[in-house]
C-alpha cells in the first residue's frame, strides 16, 4: 500500500528528488539525515526537500591510489 504524500509548495518528496538525481530514495534519505541537503525539513516520516536543492557531491574515493588497495596489501597475488 503506497501512501499519498501532499507536499508543501516549493518542496518535493524523497522519491521525486531521487528520480531527478538518478540515485535511490534510501541514498537521499541518508543525505537528509547527514545534513548534506540544505533546506530539508522532516514532517513525521516524510522529508520535504526544496525543489531547487543542488545534488550534494559524492565524497567517496573512486579513483587514485586507494583503488584496489586490497589487491596491493600482500604484494603477491593469490593466482
N, C-alpha and C positions, 0 to 999 in steps of 0.2 A: 504494500500500500504506500503510495507516494503522497507526501504532504504537499499541499499547495502553499507556497510562501508568498505573501504580499510584501513587497519591498518598498522602502521609502523612496521618494523621488530623488534621483541622482545617485542611487546606490543599486548594486546588483548582488546576486547570490553567489555563493562559492561555486556552484555548478556552472553558472554563466561565465564567471571570470576564468575558471579552469579551461573551459572550451575556447575562450578568446586567446588565452596564453598558451594553449597546447600542452597543459600539464594535467595531472589527476586532481580531482577535488580534494583528496587527502593531502596532497602537496600544498595546496592553497590553504587548507586548514592549519597545517604546520607553520606556514608563513605568517598567518594571522596570530597564532599563539606566540610565536617568536618575536612578534613586533616588527616584522620586515615590510609590512604594507602600511603605509601612512594613512590615517583617517578611518581605520576599520572600527566597527562597533559590534558588540555581541548583544543580541536580544534573545534571551532564553537559550535555545540550542542553535540558533542561526547567526551567521556572521553577515554584517552589512558592509560591503566593500564599495568605495567610491568608483563610479563608472570610469573616471579618467585616471585611476591609480596606475602608475607605471609598474611593469613587471620587475620585481627585485632581481638583482644579479645572482647567479648561481656561483657560490664561492667554493664549491668542491674542486679539488685538484683533479684535473682531467688530462693534463699533459705535463711534461717536464721530467725531472729526474726521479719523481716518485711513481711514475707509471711502471707497472710490472715490478715493483720493488720486491715482491715475494720471490720472484724468479732469481733475483740477484743476491739474495741473502746468503746462500751457501757457496756461491761461486762455482758450484758444479751443477750440472743438470742431472736429473734422475732418469735419463734415457737408457 
